Amino acid sequence: MNQRTRAAVVGGFVLLAVLALLGQAAFLDRQPVVRGSSAGALEDETVGRGPTLVGVQSWDDDGRLVELSPNGTVRWEYSLDGARVFGIDPLREGEPAPNVTPAADGTLVLFSLAEIVPATDCEAEFIDAELSFRGGLDAGEHCVNNRVVLMDRPAKEVVWQYSWYDEMVHYHEVHDAEVTDDGEVAVVDMGNDRAFTVDEDGEITWEWQAEEHIDEGTAFFEEHVPAGEAGEFAKAGELDDWTHMNDIDQLPNGNFQLSIRNYDMLIEVDPETDEIVDTLGEPGKTEVMSRQHDPQPLPSHGTTIVADSDNDRVIEVDDESEEVLWEYTGPPGAPLQWPRDADRLPNGHTLITDSRNNRILEINASGRVVWEFHDPNGEVIPLPYGADRLPMGETAGGPSADELGEQEAVDHGVGKLVRDVVTVAHWVLPTWMHLPQQLNLLAILLGGLWLLGEGIVYGSRRLGVRRRLRHWLGGR
């Protein structure tokens, strides 16, 4: 096949691939999919289902809070340009709260958000152009205002908030806060590797610094970090994102359970002594949990529900033996991708936030999907972080794993690698472009590179002919 024919074949292939991708962009059904609505096939299991409140991080820094009705319509929304929303906590009647008394209908919500601030509005101490990870924004061109907000949802009125600044939005965001039994607010501060409580007047009443308790040189580090792996878990090893502390829960005994994501473990801290009195998981022991999010303790059962994010599953773990008693990896043909929240509901169902699939799932005791909101195009809940069923919220709890059917794990090898590549691409490509569309785009790019190469070869040959012609003419 000569070069002209070869170029024509490749050009035709690229044209067809372009037309195919344009056709998918125009006609692919990208509307949100709702299953288990009053008009759906799962109607028998929707009786009594309340609305679902979702905290949305977003792929493009347009985070929001969204309340979804059982049939998938948006009942209420609070949008924030240039911000990301993370953990949410609807408050229940009878719970203490700063400045206000919660009502029975879940109208008050505490949530954590990170707001991107232009460098011109940042103090110099929060501008660092040398940060090694830029998180999609140029280092030194912004800082982040972390805010813990208590909002009256119907009025969209902020009734209390606490805020602080940090260097950049990625890995320096506040991910979770919770109202304590005495009406203060407990917060995890990822960027500064600390947990603290703050009262109604904004005064810090307790503070726990991870560097003092779990870093290299501490007894905890010597006990839990495997020999030879100190560099991976010591603060000096990952200056921009050391612990990635992403969740805090107050336990019935008054202690705080902290999720230390980059250690693959949960720790229980006694705020009276600052001592670590219990742990779940071990650094690097990823078969228990890996880069987890938003654990839900079930103290009455001695177990914990965990969004085991890097293993693409939700698990229930025995707090003593660390045995995985139950796991769920997603419906057939549609596995979970980076779940970051899972709540056991009082009826035994589990509400799951499937972040990279832009999806919220409710599954029953046997693992069957009884309600689902899937947003392929990311128009409503792009990259959701957490979801709570109203008005109960997360802490209602429910039955333990001994009443649930165990689920089989999905492929965590090559298949997981492919899924990770596809979802990471969503940071730069439209979220409706999944594996088929991304392969289509890849074919266009490779075909274009081939044609470019053919053009370079053709040009080189023409240039060579001209040089030889000039040489021949000059020789005469």
C-alpha positions in Angstrom: 0.0 0.0 0.0 1.6 3.3 -1.1 1.6 6.4 1.1 -1.3 8.1 -0.6 -3.6 5.1 -0.3 -2.5 4.6 3.3 -3.2 8.2 4.2 -6.6 8.0 2.5 -7.6 4.9 4.5 -6.5 6.4 7.8 -8.2 9.7 6.9 -11.4 7.9 6.2 -11.2 6.0 9.5 -10.6 9.3 11.4 -13.6 10.9 9.7 -15.8 8.0 10.6 -14.6 8.1 14.2 -15.3 11.8 14.4 -18.8 11.4 13.0 -19.4 8.5 15.4 -18.4 10.6 18.4 -20.5 13.5 17.2 -23.4 11.2 16.9 -23.0 9.9 20.4 -22.7 13.5 21.7 -25.9 14.4 20.0 -28.1 11.3 20.6 -26.7 9.5 23.6 -29.2 9.5 26.4 -27.4 11.3 29.2 -30.5 12.3 31.3 -30.5 11.2 35.0 -31.8 7.7 35.5 -34.1 7.0 38.4 -35.1 3.5 39.5 -37.4 2.7 42.3 -39.5 5.8 41.9 -43.3 5.7 42.3 -43.5 4.9 38.5 -40.6 2.5 38.5 -40.4 -1.3 38.6 -39.4 -1.3 42.2 -42.5 0.5 43.5 -43.2 -2.1 46.2 -40.1 -1.1 48.1 -40.5 2.7 47.8 -43.2 3.0 50.4 -42.1 5.4 53.1 -38.9 6.5 51.4 -38.0 10.0 52.2 -36.0 12.5 50.2 -32.2 12.3 49.9 -29.8 15.1 50.6 -26.6 15.0 48.6 -23.4 17.0 49.1 -21.7 17.5 45.7 -18.0 18.1 45.3 -18.3 18.5 41.5 -15.7 18.0 38.8 -15.5 21.7 38.0 -15.6 23.5 41.3 -19.3 24.2 41.2 -20.3 22.3 44.3 -23.8 22.3 45.7 -26.3 20.8 48.1 -29.2 18.9 46.3 -32.3 17.4 47.8 -33.7 14.7 45.6 -37.3 13.4 45.9 -37.9 9.6 45.7 -38.8 10.1 42.0 -35.6 11.9 41.3 -36.8 15.5 40.9 -34.8 18.2 42.6 -36.8 19.6 45.5 -34.2 22.0 46.7 -30.7 23.2 45.7 -28.0 25.4 47.1 -25.3 26.1 44.5 -21.9 27.6 45.0 -19.6 28.7 42.2 -16.0 28.2 42.8 -16.6 25.9 45.8 -16.8 22.2 46.7 -19.2 20.6 49.1 -18.2 17.6 51.2 -19.6 16.0 54.3 -23.3 16.8 55.3 -25.1 16.2 58.5 -28.8 16.9 58.7 -29.7 17.6 62.4 -32.5 15.9 64.1 -35.1 17.1 66.7 -33.7 17.0 70.2 -30.0 17.4 69.1 -28.1 20.4 70.4 -26.8 22.8 67.8 -25.1 26.2 67.8 -27.5 29.2 67.8 -30.6 27.2 67.0 -32.9 24.3 68.0 -33.3 21.6 65.3 -36.7 20.8 64.0 -38.1 17.3 63.3 -38.1 17.6 59.5 -34.4 17.8 58.9 -34.5 21.4 57.8 -31.2 22.2 59.4 -28.0 20.9 57.9 -24.4 21.2 58.9 -22.0 20.9 55.9 -18.4 21.4 55.0 -17.3 23.4 52.0 -14.1 24.6 50.5 -14.3 27.9 48.6 -11.6 28.9 46.0 -10.4 32.4 46.6 -8.3 34.4 44.0 -4.7 35.1 45.1 -5.4 38.8 45.1 -7.8 38.2 48.1 -5.5 35.9 50.0 -3.0 36.7 52.6 0.6 36.1 51.7 1.1 33.2 54.1 -1.5 31.2 52.1 0.1 31.6 48.7 2.7 29.0 47.9 3.9 28.6 44.3 6.1 25.7 45.2 3.4 23.2 46.1 4.1 19.9 44.3 0.4 19.1 43.6 -1.7 21.8 42.0 -5.1 20.1 41.9 -6.1 21.5 38.5 -5.3 25.1 39.5 -2.0 26.8 39.3 -0.2 26.9 42.6 0.2 30.5 43.9 -2.9 31.7 42.0 -5.4 30.9 44.7 -6.0 29.9 48.3 -9.0 28.2 49.9 -11.5 29.4 52.5 -12.6 26.3 54.4 -16.1 26.8 56.0 -18.2 24.7 58.3 -21.8 26.0 57.8 -25.0 25.4 59.7 -27.9 26.3 57.4 -31.6 26.7 57.6 -32.3 25.0 54.3 -35.8 26.4 53.4 -34.6 29.9 54.0 -31.1 29.2 52.7 -30.0 31.2 55.7 -26.6 30.6 57.4 -27.4 30.5 61.2 -23.8 29.7 62.2 -20.4 29.1 60.6 -16.7 28.7 61.3 -14.0 29.3 58.7 -10.3 29.4 58.2 -7.9 29.8 55.2 -5.4 27.4 53.7 -3.0 27.2 50.8 -4.9 25.4 48.0 -8.2 23.7 47.3 -6.9 20.2 46.6 -5.9 18.2 49.7 -6.3 21.3 51.9 -10.1 21.1 52.0 -12.3 20.5 55.1 -14.1 17.2 54.5 -16.3 16.7 57.6 -17.8 18.2 60.7 -20.3 17.0 63.3 -22.3 18.5 66.1 -21.2 17.0 69.4 -23.5 15.9 72.3 -22.8 19.2 74.1 -23.7 21.4 71.1 -20.2 22.2 69.9 -18.9 21.3 66.5 -16.1 18.7 65.9 -14.1 19.3 62.7 -11.3 17.5 60.8 -8.8 19.9 59.1 -7.1 18.0 56.3 -4.6 20.6 55.4 -3.3 21.0 58.9 -3.6 17.4 59.9 -5.7 18.1 63.0 -9.1 17.5 64.6 -10.7 20.1 66.9 -13.9 21.2 68.5 -15.3 24.7 68.4 -18.0 26.3 70.5 -20.9 28.6 69.4 -18.7 31.7 69.8 -16.0 30.3 67.5 -13.5 29.4 70.3 -11.5 26.2 69.9 -12.2 24.1 73.0 -10.1 21.0 72.0 -7.4 20.4 69.4 -5.6 17.2 68.4 -2.5 17.4 66.2 -1.7 14.2 64.2 2.0 15.1 64.1 2.2 14.8 67.9 0.6 11.4 68.0 1.0 9.3 64.8 4.1 10.7 63.0 7.5 9.1 62.9 9.1 9.0 66.3 5.9 8.3 68.2 5.0 5.0 69.9 2.0 4.7 67.6 4.2 5.0 64.5 6.6 2.4 65.8 3.8 0.0 66.6 1.7 0.3 63.4 3.9 1.3 60.5 5.6 -1.7 58.9 9.4 -1.8 59.0 10.9 -0.3 56.0 7.8 1.8 55.0 8.5 4.8 57.2 9.1 7.1 54.2 5.6 6.4 52.9 3.7 7.3 56.1 5.9 9.9 57.7 4.9 13.5 57.4 8.2 14.3 55.7 7.2 11.9 52.9 4.1 13.7 51.7 4.2 17.3 52.7 1.2 18.4 50.7 -1.1 15.5 51.7 0.2 13.6 54.7 -2.8 12.1 56.6 -5.8 13.2 54.4 -7.9 13.1 57.6 -11.4 13.1 56.2 -14.0 12.1 58.8 -14.9 12.6 62.5 -17.6 10.8 64.5 -18.4 11.2 68.2 -18.9 7.7 69.7 -21.4 7.0 72.6 -18.5 7.0 75.1 -17.6 10.6 74.1 -14.4 9.7 72.2 -13.9 10.7 68.6 -13.3 8.2 65.7 -11.1 9.8 63.0 -10.6 8.5 59.5 -6.9 8.7 58.6 -7.3 8.0 54.9 -3.6 7.8 53.9 -2.9 5.4 56.8 -5.8 3.1 55.6 -7.1 3.1 59.2 -9.6 4.5 61.7 -8.4 5.6 65.1 -10.4 6.3 68.3 -9.1 9.3 70.3 -10.0 10.1 73.9 -10.4 13.9 74.0 -9.7 14.0 77.8 -6.2 12.5 77.4 -5.6 12.8 73.6 -4.6 9.2 73.7 -5.4 6.7 70.9 -7.4 4.0 72.6 -8.4 1.9 69.7 -7.7 1.3 66.0 -9.3 -0.3 62.9 -7.1 -1.2 60.0 -3.3 -0.8 59.6 -1.1 1.4 57.4 -0.7 -0.4 54.0 -3.0 -3.3 55.0 -5.3 -2.6 52.1 -7.2 -5.9 52.2 -9.1 -4.4 55.2 -9.6 -0.9 53.8 -7.8 1.3 51.4 -8.1 5.1 51.2 -11.5 4.9 53.0 -14.1 7.6 53.5 -17.0 8.4 55.8 -17.2 5.4 58.2 -20.4 4.9 60.1 -19.9 3.2 63.5 -22.6 0.8 64.6 -21.6 0.6 68.3 -24.5 -1.6 69.4 -23.3 -4.3 67.0 -19.5 -3.8 67.4 -19.1 -3.1 63.7 -18.4 -0.2 61.3 -19.7 0.5 57.9 -16.9 1.9 55.6 -16.8 3.3 52.1 -13.7 1.4 51.1 -13.0 3.8 48.3 -9.8 2.5 46.7 -11.1 -1.1 46.8 -14.3 0.2 45.0 -16.6 -1.4 47.6 -18.6 -0.8 50.8 -17.9 -3.1 53.7 -19.0 -3.8 57.3 -16.0 -4.7 59.5 -15.9 -6.3 62.9 -14.3 -3.8 65.3 -12.4 -6.4 67.2 -11.3 -9.0 64.7 -11.1 -6.6 61.7 -12.9 -9.3 59.7 -14.9 -8.0 56.7 -18.3 -9.4 57.5 -20.1 -8.0 54.5 -19.2 -6.3 51.3 -21.0 -4.8 48.3 -19.3 -3.9 45.1 -22.1 -2.7 42.9 -24.9 -4.1 40.7 -24.1 -6.6 38.0 -22.3 -4.9 35.1 -22.1 -1.5 36.9 -19.5 -1.8 39.6 -18.9 0.9 42.2 -16.2 3.4 41.4 -14.7 5.3 44.3 -17.6 5.2 46.8 -17.2 7.8 49.5 -20.2 7.4 51.7 -22.4 4.5 53.0 -25.1 4.6 55.6 -27.0 1.6 57.1 -30.6 2.7 57.3 -33.0 1.5 60.1 -34.8 -0.9 57.7 -31.5 -2.7 56.9 -31.0 -1.0 53.5 -27.7 0.7 52.8 -27.5 4.1 51.1 -24.3 4.4 49.0 -22.7 7.4 47.3 -20.9 6.1 44.2 -18.8 9.2 43.5 -17.1 8.6 40.1 -20.3 7.1 38.6 -22.3 10.2 39.6 -24.7 7.9 41.3 -26.6 7.3 44.6 -27.8 3.7 45.3 -30.0 2.2 48.0 -29.7 -1.6 48.3 -31.7 -4.0 50.3 -30.4 -6.8 52.6 -29.7 -9.1 49.7 -27.8 -6.5 47.7 -30.6 -5.7 45.2 -30.9 -2.1 44.1 -34.2 -0.7 45.4 -33.6 2.9 44.6 -31.1 4.6 42.3 -30.4 8.1 41.0 -27.7 7.9 38.2 -26.6 11.1 36.6 -24.4 10.1 33.6 -23.8 13.6 32.4 -23.2 15.1 35.8 -25.8 17.8 35.4 -27.4 17.3 38.9 -24.9 15.5 41.1 -21.4 15.7 39.5 -18.9 13.8 41.6 -21.2 13.5 44.7 -19.3 13.2 48.1 -22.0 12.1 50.5 -25.7 11.5 50.8 -28.1 11.3 53.8 -31.8 10.1 53.8 -34.0 12.8 55.3 -35.0 13.4 58.0 -33.0 10.6 59.8 -29.5 11.5 58.6 -26.5 9.2 59.0 -26.5 8.3 62.7 -29.8 6.4 62.8 -27.9 3.2 62.2 -29.6 -0.2 61.5 -29.1 -3.9 61.5 -25.6 -5.5 61.2 -24.1 -7.8 58.7 -25.4 -11.0 60.3 -28.8 -10.1 58.8 -27.4 -9.2 55.3 -26.4 -11.4 52.4 -22.6 -11.3 51.6 -21.7 -10.0 48.2 -18.9 -11.3 45.9 -16.1 -8.9 45.1 -15.5 -7.6 41.6 -12.1 -7.6 39.8 -9.6 -5.4 41.6 -6.8 -6.1 39.0 -6.7 -5.0 35.4 -10.4 -4.2 35.3 -10.0 -1.8 38.2 -7.1 -0.1 36.5 -9.2 0.4 33.4 -12.1 1.9 35.5 -9.6 4.2 37.3 -8.2 5.5 34.0 -11.7 6.1 32.6 -12.9 8.0 35.7 -9.7 10.0 36.1 -10.2 11.2 32.6 -13.5 12.8 33.7 -11.4 15.6 35.3 -10.7 16.9 31.8 -13.4 15.2 29.6 -17.2 15.5 29.7 -18.6 13.0 32.3 -20.8 11.4 29.6 -17.7 10.1 27.9 -17.2 6.6 29.3 -15.0 3.8 28.0 -16.6 3.5 24.5 -16.5 7.2 23.9 -13.0 7.6 25.4 -11.8 4.7 23.1 -13.4 6.5 20.2 -11.6 9.7 21.1 -8.4 7.8 21.5 -8.8 6.4 18.0 -9.3 9.9 16.6 -6.2 11.1 18.3 -4.1 8.1 17.2 -5.4 8.5 13.6 -4.6 12.2 13.7 -1.0 11.4 14.9 -0.7 8.9 12.1 -1.7 11.4 9.5 0.6 13.9 11.0 3.5 11.4 10.7 2.5 10.7 7.1 2.6 14.4 6.4 6.0 14.8 8.0 7.4 11.8 5.9 5.8 13.2 2.8 7.2 16.6 3.4 10.7 15.2 4.1 10.6 13.3 0.9 9.5 16.3 -1.1 12.3 18.4 0.6 14.8 15.7 -0.2 13.7 15.6 -3.9 14.0 19.4 -4.1 17.5 19.3 -2.6 18.6 16.6 -5.0 17.1 18.6 -7.9 18.9 21.8 -6.9 22.1 19.8 -6.4 21.7 18.2 -9.9 20.9 21.6 -11.5 23.8 23.2 -9.7 26.1 20.5 -10.8 25.3 21.2 -14.4 
